[in-house]
Amino acid sequence: MRNIIKFIIVIVLLGVIVTSFNQALNYSQSADLKRIEDTISQLCLKCYSIEGRYPPNIEYLKENYGLLLNDEQYQVVYYYEGANLEPFIKVWQKEQNYE
């Protein structure tokens, strides 16, 4: 009977550890995406303050403002409406295909 209780306690503890690790990993990934969005937004505002207009695309930020972005890992939606309107920015992590 004591062995069964010990076994159940070990299984429950392993479940808690795995769940905690998974939640920490998800939080870290969402924090990375938020950090990238904030960086792009800050560079857009920097461009607007210097040039008087928002950058037309992400490539402009890469070429003129030193934005470094791993295009193989992240997908960026950059919706530009005009020179005086702040662009919509959304970053997603691409799915990794392990073939």
C-alpha positions in Angstrom: 0.0 0.0 0.0 2.8 2.4 0.8 4.5 1.7 -2.5 1.3 2.6 -4.3 1.1 5.9 -2.4 4.8 6.7 -3.2 4.2 5.9 -6.8 1.2 8.1 -7.0 3.1 11.0 -5.3 6.0 10.6 -7.8 3.6 10.6 -10.8 1.8 13.7 -9.5 5.1 15.5 -8.9 6.3 14.7 -12.4 3.0 16.0 -13.8 3.4 19.3 -11.9 7.0 19.6 -13.1 6.2 19.0 -16.7 3.2 21.4 -16.6 5.3 24.1 -15.0 8.0 23.7 -17.5 5.5 23.9 -20.4 3.9 27.1 -19.0 7.3 28.7 -18.5 8.2 27.9 -22.1 5.0 29.4 -23.4 5.4 32.5 -21.3 9.0 32.9 -22.6 7.9 32.6 -26.2 5.0 35.1 -25.8 7.4 37.5 -24.1 9.8 37.2 -27.0 7.1 38.0 -29.5 6.0 41.1 -27.5 9.6 42.3 -27.3 10.0 42.0 -31.1 6.8 43.9 -31.6 7.9 46.6 -29.2 11.3 46.9 -30.9 9.7 47.3 -34.3 7.2 49.9 -33.0 10.1 51.9 -31.3 12.0 51.9 -34.6 8.9 53.1 -36.4 8.5 56.0 -34.0 12.2 56.8 -34.3 11.8 56.9 -38.1 8.7 59.1 -37.8 10.5 61.5 -35.4 13.6 61.8 -37.7 12.0 61.7 -41.2 8.5 62.9 -40.4 6.9 59.7 -41.8 6.5 56.1 -40.8 8.6 53.5 -42.7 6.8 52.0 -45.7 7.9 48.4 -44.8 10.0 46.2 -42.6 12.8 46.2 -45.2 13.2 49.9 -44.8 13.7 49.5 -41.0 16.3 46.7 -41.7 18.3 48.8 -44.2 18.1 52.2 -42.5 17.6 51.6 -38.8 19.5 48.4 -38.1 16.6 46.1 -37.4 17.8 42.5 -37.1 15.1 39.9 -37.4 15.3 36.2 -37.9 13.0 35.7 -40.9 13.2 32.0 -40.7 11.8 31.9 -37.1 9.4 34.9 -37.1 6.6 36.1 -39.4 5.9 39.8 -39.2 2.7 41.4 -40.4 3.3 45.1 -41.1 0.3 46.9 -42.3 1.2 50.4 -43.6 -1.7 52.8 -44.4 0.1 56.0 -44.9 3.0 58.2 -44.0 1.2 59.8 -41.0 -0.6 56.8 -39.6 1.2 54.4 -37.2 1.4 51.0 -38.9 -0.2 47.8 -37.5 2.5 45.4 -36.3 2.0 41.7 -35.4 4.6 39.1 -34.9 4.1 35.3 -35.0 6.5 32.5 -34.5 6.7 30.2 -37.6 6.1 26.5 -37.1 9.3 24.5 -37.2 9.2 21.5 -39.5 11.6 18.8 -38.3 11.9 16.5 -41.2 
